[in-house]
Amino acid sequence: MVRKGGSGRNRARILVSLLLLAQALVSCAPVGRTADPTEVASRPVRVVATTSIIADAVGQVGGERVEVTALMGPGVDPHLYKAREGDVLRLARADVVFYHGLHLEAKMAEILAGMNRWVPTYAVGSVVDPSDLLYPEGSVGNPDPHIWFDVRLWMRVVSYVADTLAKHDPAHAGFYWSRAEAYLQELAGLDSYIREQVGRIPPEQRVLVTAHDAFGYFARAYGFEVRGLQGISTVAEASIADVQELADFIVRRRLRAIFIESSVPVRNIEAVQEAVRARGWDVKIGGELYSDSLGEPGSGAGTYVGMVRHNIRTIVEALVGEPVGSGSSR
């Protein structure tokens, strides 16, 4: 118990030191705060985004007018990510910071809240009306943060990003809004593509079992039932009882496929698969889904559109047993 308390105090001291360092940087150099729009107009806007998904939205809207840094790269779990000294320095040097909010970056919450005193900091999840948020059982009052799996909700985030960039770089406002309009049209097409592909799956087979409960908004938008081994956050480990309960559900429903996730250890779903086999039913691993981060550049899932298309192809092919046309991706 004493050791745990000491560890907590050490983390608090480190956090304070990092924030003081960032404050010193902001007060001693022409970085942070709200940059002069005239000065910003002559160079790319320096943007820091916490996740790769947000960074992609900024890049799609900002094009060559933005210089985007994502703190969390492909395959990184934002639920577990802890800020490093280099992250705080990048945040302090930014013109604009975008983070997700809705308790996604749980272990960075204090730093992000502190940075807002010196650098314009925006939570993209704030654009979603509270009535549209999901609060799964066991979420302890925190909403499900995975709003990007409903493409129509993510379109609101794209518009918010465009408005925010235009606010900080008004000389190029038309540029941002024009790019956002074109990208929103692409996202509307992506939403239609998902609905078309989901229509190939018989309603009784639209059950999605994954490593953690990241697909609630996807389920609500596109007519699925979802079950995750872990809750909406990966902070809490799945118990043996969780594995056994999910295995019972899979056998009872005679499900043919379950899915691993790129940012969650494979062993969790493999344990479920073994428990199902012990009950006399064989369920296959239908493939890997991207949940909390994009894929590597060049993987086909390195952009938001590419990630969503990869996921829907993987889901449909596993549940229907037939290949899906790849379509275009960015």
C-alpha positions in Angstrom: 0.0 0.0 0.0 2.8 2.4 0.9 4.6 1.6 -2.4 1.4 2.3 -4.4 1.0 5.7 -2.7 4.6 6.6 -3.3 4.3 5.7 -7.0 1.2 7.9 -7.3 3.0 10.8 -5.7 6.0 10.3 -8.1 3.7 10.4 -11.1 2.1 13.6 -9.8 5.5 15.2 -9.4 6.4 14.2 -12.9 3.2 15.6 -14.2 3.7 18.9 -12.5 7.3 19.1 -13.8 6.1 18.5 -17.3 3.5 21.2 -17.1 6.0 23.7 -15.6 8.4 22.9 -18.4 5.7 23.5 -21.0 4.7 26.8 -19.2 8.3 27.9 -19.3 8.5 27.1 -23.0 5.4 29.1 -23.7 6.5 32.1 -21.7 10.0 32.2 -23.1 9.4 31.6 -26.8 7.0 32.7 -29.5 5.0 29.4 -29.3 1.7 28.4 -27.8 -1.1 30.8 -27.0 -3.2 32.0 -29.9 -0.9 32.8 -32.8 -1.2 36.0 -34.7 -3.5 35.2 -37.8 -1.3 37.3 -40.0 1.8 35.4 -39.0 0.0 32.0 -39.3 -1.1 32.9 -42.9 2.5 32.9 -44.0 3.3 29.4 -43.0 1.5 26.0 -42.3 -0.5 25.8 -39.1 1.2 23.6 -36.5 -1.4 21.1 -35.3 -0.9 18.4 -32.7 -3.6 15.6 -32.5 -3.7 12.9 -29.9 -4.8 10.0 -32.1 -4.1 9.0 -35.6 -7.8 9.1 -36.5 -8.0 12.8 -35.5 -4.8 13.6 -37.3 -6.2 12.1 -40.5 -9.3 14.4 -40.2 -7.1 17.4 -39.8 -4.9 16.4 -42.7 -7.9 15.8 -45.0 -9.3 19.2 -44.2 -6.0 21.2 -43.9 -4.0 19.7 -46.8 -0.7 21.6 -47.3 -1.9 24.3 -45.0 -1.3 22.2 -41.9 1.7 20.5 -40.3 0.1 17.7 -38.3 1.8 15.6 -35.6 -0.1 12.6 -34.0 1.1 11.7 -30.5 -0.3 8.2 -30.9 0.8 6.2 -33.9 -0.8 3.1 -35.6 -1.7 0.3 -33.2 -1.4 2.5 -30.1 -4.2 2.1 -27.5 -5.3 5.6 -26.4 -7.0 4.2 -23.3 -3.6 3.2 -21.9 -1.4 5.9 -23.4 0.7 8.0 -21.0 2.2 11.3 -22.0 5.9 11.6 -22.3 8.1 14.7 -21.9 8.4 14.9 -25.7 4.6 15.0 -26.0 4.3 17.9 -23.7 6.9 19.8 -25.7 5.1 19.1 -28.9 1.8 20.3 -27.4 3.4 23.5 -26.1 4.8 24.3 -29.6 1.5 23.8 -31.4 -0.7 26.6 -32.8 -3.8 24.3 -32.2 -4.3 21.0 -30.3 -7.1 18.6 -31.1 -7.9 15.7 -28.7 -10.8 13.4 -28.6 -12.2 13.8 -25.1 -15.1 11.7 -23.8 -12.5 10.1 -21.5 -10.7 8.4 -24.4 -7.3 9.7 -23.5 -7.9 8.9 -19.8 -4.3 8.9 -18.7 -3.6 12.2 -20.5 -6.6 14.1 -19.1 -4.7 16.2 -16.6 -2.1 17.3 -19.1 -4.6 18.1 -21.8 -6.7 20.2 -19.3 -3.5 22.0 -18.2 -2.3 22.7 -21.7 -5.5 24.6 -22.5 -4.3 27.5 -20.4 -1.5 28.1 -22.8 -2.3 26.5 -26.2 -5.8 26.6 -27.9 -7.0 23.0 -27.2 -10.2 21.5 -28.6 -12.0 18.2 -27.8 -13.5 17.0 -31.0 -16.0 14.8 -29.1 -17.6 17.9 -27.7 -19.3 18.5 -31.1 -21.6 15.4 -30.5 -24.9 16.3 -28.8 -25.1 14.6 -25.4 -28.3 12.9 -26.5 -26.4 11.1 -29.2 -23.8 9.6 -26.8 -24.0 6.0 -25.6 -23.5 5.0 -22.0 -23.0 1.2 -21.9 -23.7 -0.7 -18.7 -20.7 -0.5 -16.4 -19.3 2.7 -18.0 -19.4 4.4 -14.6 -21.0 7.6 -16.0 -18.4 7.9 -18.8 -19.8 7.9 -22.4 -18.6 5.5 -25.0 -15.9 7.6 -26.8 -15.8 5.6 -30.1 -18.0 8.0 -32.1 -15.9 7.6 -35.3 -17.6 4.2 -36.0 -20.8 6.1 -36.9 -19.7 7.9 -40.1 -22.4 10.5 -39.8 -21.2 11.4 -36.3 -17.6 11.7 -37.6 -18.8 14.0 -40.3 -19.7 16.5 -37.5 -16.2 16.3 -36.3 -14.8 17.0 -39.7 -16.9 20.2 -39.9 -15.7 21.2 -36.4 -12.1 20.8 -37.5 -12.7 22.9 -40.6 -14.3 25.7 -38.5 -11.5 25.6 -35.9 -8.8 25.8 -38.5 -10.6 28.7 -40.3 -10.8 30.5 -36.9 -7.1 30.3 -36.4 -6.1 30.9 -40.0 -8.9 33.1 -41.4 -6.9 34.1 -44.5 -7.4 30.5 -45.7 -10.9 29.9 -44.4 -12.3 29.2 -47.8 -9.6 26.7 -48.5 -10.5 24.7 -45.4 -14.3 24.8 -46.0 -13.8 23.8 -49.6 -11.7 20.8 -48.7 -14.1 19.9 -45.9 -17.0 19.9 -48.3 -15.3 17.6 -50.7 -14.3 15.2 -47.9 -17.8 15.3 -46.4 -19.2 14.1 -49.7 -16.7 11.2 -49.7 -17.8 10.3 -46.2 -21.4 10.4 -47.2 -20.5 7.9 -49.9 -18.7 5.8 -47.3 -21.8 5.7 -45.1 -23.8 4.5 -48.1 -21.2 1.8 -48.9 -21.4 0.5 -45.3 -25.2 0.2 -45.5 -25.0 -1.5 -48.8 -22.6 -4.1 -47.6 -24.3 -4.7 -44.3 -27.5 -5.4 -46.3 -25.8 -8.6 -47.6 -25.7 -10.0 -44.1 -29.0 -11.7 -42.9 -30.3 -9.8 -39.9 -30.0 -12.7 -37.5 -26.2 -13.0 -38.4 -25.4 -9.3 -37.6 -23.6 -10.1 -34.4 -20.2 -8.6 -33.9 -17.9 -10.1 -31.2 -14.7 -8.2 -30.6 -11.9 -7.8 -28.1 -13.3 -4.7 -26.4 -16.6 -2.8 -26.7 -15.6 -0.3 -29.3 -18.3 -0.8 -31.8 -21.5 0.5 -30.0 -22.0 3.4 -32.4 -21.4 1.2 -35.4 -24.0 -1.2 -34.1 -26.6 1.5 -33.5 -26.0 3.2 -36.9 -25.8 0.0 -39.1 -28.1 -2.5 -37.3 -25.7 -4.8 -35.4 -25.7 -6.5 -32.1 -22.2 -6.2 -30.5 -20.4 -7.9 -27.7 -16.9 -7.0 -26.4 -14.8 -9.1 -24.1 -13.6 -6.0 -22.3 -15.7 -2.8 -21.7 -15.5 0.5 -23.6 -12.0 1.0 -22.1 -9.1 -1.5 -22.2 -7.8 -0.3 -18.8 -9.6 -3.1 -16.9 -8.4 -6.7 -17.8 -11.0 -9.3 -18.8 -11.6 -11.9 -16.2 -12.0 -15.6 -16.5 -15.7 -15.1 -15.8 -15.9 -12.6 -18.7 -14.3 -15.2 -21.1 -16.7 -17.9 -20.0 -19.7 -15.7 -20.3 -18.8 -14.6 -23.8 -18.1 -18.2 -24.8 -21.5 -19.2 -23.6 -23.1 -16.4 -25.7 -21.2 -17.5 -28.8 -22.2 -21.1 -28.5 -25.8 -20.2 -27.7 -26.1 -18.0 -30.8 -24.1 -20.4 -32.9 -21.9 -17.6 -34.2 -19.4 -18.4 -37.0 -16.8 -15.7 -36.5 -15.3 -13.4 -33.9 -12.7 -10.6 -34.4 -9.4 -9.5 -33.0 -8.4 -5.8 -32.8 -5.2 -4.1 -33.9 -4.6 -2.3 -30.6 -5.7 -5.1 -28.2 -3.7 -8.3 -27.4 -4.7 -11.3 -29.6 -4.5 -13.6 -26.6 -7.7 -12.2 -25.2 -9.9 -13.4 -28.2 -7.9 -16.6 -28.5 -8.9 -17.5 -24.9 -12.5 -17.0 -25.9 -12.0 -19.2 -29.0 -10.5 -22.0 -26.8 -13.4 -21.7 -24.3 -15.9 -22.0 -27.2 -14.1 -25.1 -28.5 -14.3 -26.7 -25.1 -18.1 -26.4 -25.3 -18.1 -28.3 -28.6 -18.6 -25.4 -31.0 -15.9 -24.1 -33.4 -15.8 -20.3 -34.0 -13.2 -18.9 -36.3 -11.3 -15.6 -35.9 -12.8 -13.7 -38.8 -9.9 -11.2 -39.1 -8.4 -8.1 -37.5 -10.4 -4.9 -37.1 -9.0 -1.5 -36.5 -10.7 0.1 -33.5 -8.8 2.8 -31.6 -6.1 3.7 -34.2 -5.5 3.7 -38.0 -3.2 1.1 -39.7 0.3 1.7 -40.9 0.7 3.9 -43.9 0.4 1.8 -47.1 -1.6 -0.9 -45.3 -4.9 0.2 -46.9 -6.1 1.2 -43.4 -3.8 4.2 -43.0 -6.7 6.7 -43.4 -10.1 6.9 -41.8 -11.8 6.0 -45.0 -9.4 3.1 -45.6 -9.8 1.8 -42.1 -13.6 1.8 -42.2 -13.6 0.1 -45.6 -11.2 -2.5 -44.3 -13.3 -3.2 -41.3 -16.6 -3.6 -43.2 -15.0 -5.9 -45.8 -13.5 -8.0 -43.0 -16.8 -8.2 -41.1 -19.0 -9.0 -44.2 -16.6 -11.6 -45.6 -16.4 -13.4 -42.3 -20.1 -13.4 -41.5 -21.3 -14.1 -45.1 -18.5 -16.2 -46.3 -18.1 -14.3 -49.6 -15.5 -11.7 -50.7 -16.4 -8.0 -50.8 -15.2 -5.7 -53.6 -12.4 -3.4 -52.2 -13.8 -0.2 -53.6 -11.6 2.9 -53.4 -9.8 4.0 -50.2 -7.7 6.9 -49.2 
